[in-house]
Amino acid sequence: MTSGPDLASKQAARAIDALRRGWSVRIEGKSAAITIRAVETGGDSSDIKAGSILLSASRAATLKLTNQRAAGDTSLPVMIALPHHRDAAFAMAIADPTLDLRYPMKGPFAALPLPDNDAALVAMELARHAGLLPAFLVDEGNGDKDIDIVTPAQMAAYSDASHIRIAARARLPVSASEDAEIIAFRSAADAADHIALVVGTPDSSVPLVRLHSECLTGDVLGSLKCDCGPQLHEALTQMTDANWGILLYLRQEGRGIGLVNKLRAYALQDQGFDTVDANIRLGFAIDARDFSIAAQMLRLLNVNAIKLLTNNPEKVAGLEAQEIIVTTRLPLQIAANSHNRNYLNTKRDRTGHKL
């Protein structure tokens, strides 16, 4: 019989899956419950029956709702009333900042009191895990017995990296080194399978480690907009030259916001926003990745001290907060091109990346 954290994380997993499919989910907070559907999957061409939309704090600020909630916590999501005549296209124009140039005239909107602050924050977290825009239709009534229910405690259990376990391992010769082993990690909570590639023969020395977040566009398609692909291959080359090393390939696309939202961020960059402002405008954190996952993977590999190959001080801090000793931070320098120069400068100037 499933119980405790496993059952709690499964409730959150079901809620995430339901939202991706366009179904309703009820979030039960401390003082009230809210029933939500994701705007991008839960609407259709007919009139929307919901009376309000729940938006991220940053999206609300873009829609000039800041002054209506100035007395409250400006980091909280905002709920706004919808006019009587609305459809799915109208809701998406409110939710999706990439459409602002196409639909510049929206509002004015009236901000409504949040039924429950914790429930509203859980909704934003569900959106991130589901790879959806953080915008929800708020349905009236909570009486549907078939609806998936999630609580803040269950959401916290879902995000607990201690659920990760080694699922499979095999020898995998790669172009950088014929002496390599691939190890798959699976979580009891979400469906993401993280990977470690151990290069060389482990011994008592401190390994060279790279935390590399999945980047389909850079790692697979050779995108010139970022430096992910070249960083991946340079890291493997340096591990081959070292005594031994570990590449942790984390399934956290787009700094944790998912592939679809990353492409939306690209579209915003084409409109003139840098990579930081694009993420914020979408309603997400500048960096939503969870480095406790990497720490748990290292513990399962019996590694508690590393030399970290990174330009990002946040990775050092994230691992050290999980009691992984970073003996040395080694920079990873990649030549810029005309497509990613502004991106690299933004990482240096706004997120503290350094060589």
C-alpha positions as CSV (number, residue, x, y, z in Angstrom):
1,M,0.0,0.0,0.0
2,T,1.4,3.4,-1.0
3,S,1.5,6.0,1.8
4,G,3.4,9.0,3.1
5,P,5.5,11.0,0.7
6,D,5.0,8.7,-2.2
7,L,1.2,9.1,-2.1
8,A,1.6,12.9,-1.6
9,S,3.9,13.2,-4.6
10,K,1.5,11.1,-6.7
11,Q,-1.3,13.5,-6.0
12,A,0.8,16.4,-7.3
13,A,1.9,14.3,-10.3
14,R,-1.8,13.6,-11.2
15,A,-2.6,17.3,-10.9
16,I,0.3,18.2,-13.3
17,D,-0.8,15.6,-15.8
18,A,-4.4,16.8,-15.6
19,L,-3.5,20.4,-16.3
20,R,-1.4,19.4,-19.3
21,R,-4.5,17.6,-20.7
22,G,-6.7,20.6,-20.1
23,W,-8.6,19.2,-17.1
24,S,-9.5,21.0,-14.0
25,V,-7.6,20.7,-10.7
26,R,-8.6,21.7,-7.2
27,I,-6.0,23.2,-4.9
28,E,-6.9,23.0,-1.3
29,G,-5.2,25.7,0.7
30,K,-5.3,26.5,4.4
31,S,-8.4,28.8,4.3
32,A,-10.0,28.0,0.9
33,A,-9.8,25.9,-2.2
34,I,-9.6,27.1,-5.8
35,T,-10.5,25.1,-9.0
36,I,-8.3,25.9,-12.0
37,R,-7.7,25.0,-15.6
38,A,-4.6,26.0,-17.6
39,V,-5.4,28.8,-20.0
40,E,-3.4,27.3,-22.8
41,T,-4.9,23.8,-22.5
42,G,-8.2,24.2,-20.7
43,G,-10.0,26.6,-23.1
44,D,-11.8,26.0,-26.4
45,S,-13.4,28.1,-29.1
46,S,-16.6,28.6,-27.2
47,D,-17.2,31.2,-24.5
48,I,-15.2,30.6,-21.3
49,K,-17.5,30.1,-18.3
50,A,-14.8,31.0,-15.7
51,G,-15.3,34.3,-14.1
52,S,-11.6,35.1,-13.4
53,I,-8.0,34.3,-14.3
54,L,-5.1,33.7,-11.9
55,L,-1.8,35.2,-13.2
56,S,1.8,35.4,-12.0
57,A,2.9,38.5,-10.2
58,S,5.2,39.6,-13.1
59,R,2.4,39.1,-15.7
60,A,0.1,41.2,-13.6
61,A,2.7,43.9,-13.4
62,T,3.0,43.9,-17.2
63,L,-0.8,44.3,-17.4
64,K,-0.5,47.4,-15.1
65,L,-2.1,45.7,-12.1
66,T,0.7,46.6,-9.7
67,N,-1.0,49.6,-8.2
68,Q,-4.2,47.6,-7.4
69,R,-2.3,45.3,-5.1
70,A,0.4,47.7,-3.8
71,A,-0.8,47.2,-0.2
72,G,-0.3,43.5,-0.4
73,D,2.6,41.1,-1.2
74,T,3.8,42.0,-4.7
75,S,5.3,38.6,-5.1
76,L,1.9,36.9,-4.9
77,P,-0.1,35.8,-8.0
78,V,-3.0,38.1,-8.9
79,M,-6.5,37.1,-9.8
80,I,-8.5,39.3,-12.2
81,A,-12.1,39.4,-13.2
82,L,-13.0,38.6,-16.8
83,P,-15.5,40.6,-18.8
84,H,-18.8,38.8,-19.7
85,H,-17.9,38.2,-23.3
86,R,-14.7,36.2,-23.6
87,D,-13.3,33.2,-25.5
88,A,-10.1,31.1,-25.5
89,A,-8.3,33.6,-27.8
90,F,-9.0,36.4,-25.4
91,A,-7.8,34.4,-22.5
92,M,-4.6,33.5,-24.3
93,A,-4.0,37.1,-25.2
94,I,-4.1,37.9,-21.4
95,A,-1.9,34.9,-20.5
96,D,0.8,34.9,-23.2
97,P,3.3,37.9,-23.3
98,T,4.5,36.9,-26.8
99,L,1.1,38.0,-28.1
100,D,1.3,41.5,-26.6
101,L,2.4,43.1,-29.9
102,R,-0.5,41.5,-31.7
103,Y,-3.1,42.3,-29.0
104,P,-1.8,45.5,-27.3
105,M,-5.2,46.7,-26.0
106,K,-6.3,44.6,-23.0
107,G,-8.1,45.7,-19.9
108,P,-8.6,47.6,-17.7
109,F,-8.9,44.7,-15.4
110,A,-10.0,44.6,-11.8
111,A,-7.8,42.6,-9.3
112,L,-9.8,40.3,-7.0
113,P,-8.9,39.1,-3.6
114,L,-7.0,35.8,-3.6
115,P,-9.1,33.0,-2.0
116,D,-5.9,31.5,-0.5
117,N,-2.3,32.7,-0.9
118,D,-0.8,29.2,-0.5
119,A,-3.1,27.7,-3.1
120,A,-2.3,30.5,-5.6
121,L,1.4,29.9,-5.2
122,V,0.9,26.1,-5.7
123,A,-0.8,26.9,-9.0
124,M,2.3,28.8,-10.2
125,E,4.5,25.8,-9.2
126,L,2.2,23.4,-11.0
127,A,2.5,25.5,-14.1
128,R,6.3,25.3,-14.0
129,H,6.4,21.6,-13.5
130,A,3.8,21.1,-16.3
131,G,5.7,23.4,-18.7
132,L,2.7,25.6,-19.1
133,L,2.2,29.4,-18.9
134,P,1.4,30.4,-15.3
135,A,-2.1,31.5,-16.1
136,F,-5.3,29.7,-15.0
137,L,-9.0,30.0,-15.5
138,V,-10.6,29.9,-12.1
139,D,-13.8,27.9,-12.2
140,E,-16.6,28.5,-9.8
141,G,-17.6,25.6,-7.6
142,N,-15.6,22.7,-6.1
143,G,-18.2,19.9,-6.2
144,D,-16.8,17.7,-9.0
145,K,-16.0,14.3,-7.3
146,D,-13.7,13.2,-10.2
147,I,-11.4,16.2,-10.0
148,D,-7.7,15.8,-9.0
149,I,-6.9,17.5,-5.7
150,V,-3.6,18.8,-4.5
151,T,-2.4,20.6,-1.4
152,P,0.7,22.7,-0.7
153,A,2.2,19.8,1.3
154,Q,1.7,17.4,-1.6
155,M,3.4,19.9,-3.9
156,A,6.4,20.1,-1.5
157,A,6.6,16.3,-1.4
158,Y,6.6,16.2,-5.2
159,S,9.6,18.6,-5.4
160,D,11.6,16.6,-2.8
161,A,14.8,15.3,-4.6
162,S,15.2,12.5,-2.1
163,H,12.8,10.4,-4.3
164,I,15.5,10.0,-7.0
165,R,17.0,6.5,-7.4
166,I,19.4,4.8,-9.8
167,A,17.2,3.0,-12.4
168,A,19.8,1.5,-14.9
169,R,23.4,1.7,-15.9
170,A,25.5,0.5,-18.8
171,R,28.9,1.0,-20.5
172,L,28.7,3.7,-23.1
173,P,31.7,4.6,-25.3
174,V,31.3,8.2,-26.5
175,S,33.4,10.3,-28.9
176,A,35.1,12.1,-26.1
177,S,36.1,8.8,-24.3
178,E,35.6,5.1,-25.0
179,D,35.8,4.5,-21.2
180,A,32.5,5.8,-20.0
181,E,29.4,4.6,-18.1
182,I,25.9,6.0,-18.4
183,I,23.6,5.9,-15.4
184,A,19.9,6.7,-15.4
185,F,18.2,8.2,-12.4
186,R,14.4,8.1,-12.0
187,S,12.2,9.9,-9.5
188,A,9.2,8.3,-7.8
189,A,7.5,11.7,-8.3
190,D,7.9,13.1,-11.7
191,A,8.5,11.5,-15.1
192,A,11.9,13.0,-15.8
193,D,14.8,10.7,-16.1
194,H,18.1,12.4,-15.3
195,I,21.4,11.0,-16.5
196,A,25.0,10.8,-15.3
197,L,27.9,10.0,-17.6
198,V,30.9,8.8,-15.7
199,V,34.0,9.4,-17.8
200,G,37.2,7.4,-16.9
201,T,37.7,5.1,-14.0
202,P,36.5,6.4,-10.6
203,D,39.1,6.4,-7.9
204,S,39.8,8.2,-4.6
205,S,40.6,11.5,-6.3
206,V,38.1,14.4,-6.6
207,P,36.2,14.1,-9.9
208,L,35.7,16.9,-12.4
209,V,31.9,17.5,-12.5
210,R,29.7,19.4,-14.9
211,L,26.0,20.1,-14.2
212,H,24.4,20.5,-17.6
213,S,20.8,21.3,-18.0
214,E,19.0,19.7,-21.0
215,C,18.9,22.0,-24.1
216,L,17.3,20.4,-27.1
217,T,17.9,23.4,-29.3
218,G,21.6,23.7,-28.4
219,D,22.7,20.1,-27.6
220,V,20.8,18.4,-30.5
221,L,20.0,21.0,-33.1
222,G,23.2,23.1,-32.8
223,S,21.4,26.3,-31.9
224,L,23.7,29.4,-32.1
225,K,21.5,31.4,-29.7
226,C,23.1,29.8,-26.7
227,D,26.4,28.2,-25.7
228,C,25.0,24.9,-24.4
229,G,26.1,22.5,-27.1
230,P,29.7,23.7,-27.1
231,Q,29.8,23.8,-23.3
232,L,28.6,20.1,-23.2
233,H,31.3,18.9,-25.6
234,E,34.1,21.0,-24.0
235,A,33.2,19.7,-20.6
236,L,33.5,16.1,-21.8
237,T,36.8,16.9,-23.4
238,Q,38.1,18.3,-20.2
239,M,36.9,15.3,-18.2
240,T,38.8,13.0,-20.6
241,D,42.0,15.0,-19.9
242,A,41.3,14.8,-16.1
243,N,41.7,11.8,-13.9
244,W,38.0,11.1,-14.2
245,G,34.8,13.1,-14.3
246,I,31.0,13.1,-14.1
247,L,28.6,14.8,-16.5
248,L,25.2,15.3,-14.8
249,Y,22.6,15.8,-17.5
250,L,19.6,17.3,-15.8
251,R,16.2,17.3,-17.5
252,Q,15.5,21.0,-16.7
253,E,15.1,22.5,-20.1
254,G,15.1,26.3,-20.3
255,R,16.5,26.9,-16.8
256,G,13.6,24.8,-15.5
257,I,10.6,26.3,-17.4
258,G,10.3,23.6,-20.1
259,L,10.9,23.5,-23.8
260,V,7.7,25.3,-25.0
261,N,8.2,28.1,-22.5
262,K,11.8,28.4,-23.6
263,L,10.7,28.9,-27.2
264,R,8.3,31.6,-25.9
265,A,11.3,33.2,-24.3
266,Y,13.1,33.1,-27.6
267,A,10.2,34.8,-29.2
268,L,10.3,37.5,-26.6
269,Q,14.1,37.9,-27.2
270,D,13.3,38.5,-30.9
271,Q,11.0,41.3,-29.7
272,G,14.0,42.9,-27.9
273,F,13.9,41.4,-24.3
274,D,17.0,39.8,-23.0
275,T,17.0,36.3,-21.6
276,V,16.4,37.5,-18.0
277,D,13.5,39.8,-18.8
278,A,12.0,37.2,-21.1
279,N,11.7,34.6,-18.3
280,I,10.3,37.2,-15.9
281,R,7.8,38.4,-18.5
282,L,6.6,34.9,-18.9
283,G,5.9,34.7,-15.2
284,F,8.9,32.6,-14.1
285,A,12.0,33.0,-12.0
286,I,15.2,34.0,-13.7
287,D,16.4,30.5,-13.0
288,A,13.9,27.9,-11.9
289,R,16.3,24.9,-11.8
290,D,16.6,22.7,-8.7
291,F,20.2,21.8,-8.0
292,S,19.2,19.5,-5.1
293,I,18.5,16.9,-7.8
294,A,22.2,17.0,-8.8
295,A,23.3,16.8,-5.2
296,Q,21.2,13.6,-4.7
297,M,22.6,12.1,-7.9
298,L,26.1,12.7,-6.6
299,R,25.3,11.1,-3.2
300,L,23.9,8.0,-5.0
301,L,27.3,7.8,-6.8
302,N,29.1,8.1,-3.4
303,V,30.6,11.4,-4.3
304,N,30.6,14.2,-1.8
305,A,33.4,16.4,-3.0
306,I,33.9,17.7,-6.5
307,K,35.7,20.1,-8.8
308,L,32.9,21.9,-10.5
309,L,33.2,23.0,-14.1
310,T,30.9,26.1,-14.3
311,N,30.7,29.9,-14.8
312,N,27.6,30.0,-12.6
313,P,28.1,30.8,-8.9
314,E,24.5,29.7,-8.3
315,K,25.5,26.1,-9.0
316,V,28.3,26.2,-6.5
317,A,25.9,27.7,-3.9
318,G,23.2,25.2,-4.7
319,L,25.4,22.2,-4.3
320,E,27.1,23.5,-1.1
321,A,23.6,24.1,0.4
322,Q,23.1,20.4,-0.1
323,E,26.4,19.6,1.7
324,I,28.3,18.7,-1.5
325,I,31.9,20.1,-1.1
326,V,33.0,22.1,-4.1
327,T,36.8,22.1,-3.7
328,T,37.4,24.2,-6.9
329,R,35.3,26.1,-9.4
330,L,36.8,25.8,-12.9
331,P,35.5,28.2,-15.6
332,L,34.3,27.0,-19.0
333,Q,35.1,29.5,-21.7
334,I,33.3,29.3,-25.0
335,A,33.8,31.7,-27.9
336,A,30.8,34.0,-28.6
337,N,29.2,34.3,-32.0
338,S,27.0,37.0,-33.5
339,H,23.8,35.2,-32.4
340,N,24.6,34.5,-28.7
341,R,26.9,37.5,-27.8
342,N,24.1,39.4,-26.1
343,Y,23.0,36.3,-24.3
344,L,26.4,35.7,-22.9
345,N,26.8,39.3,-21.9
346,T,23.4,39.1,-20.1
347,K,24.5,36.0,-18.2
348,R,27.7,37.9,-17.1
349,D,26.1,41.2,-16.3
350,R,22.7,40.2,-14.8
351,T,23.1,36.7,-13.4
352,G,26.7,36.8,-12.1
353,H,28.3,34.4,-14.5
354,K,32.1,34.7,-14.5
355,L,35.2,33.1,-15.9
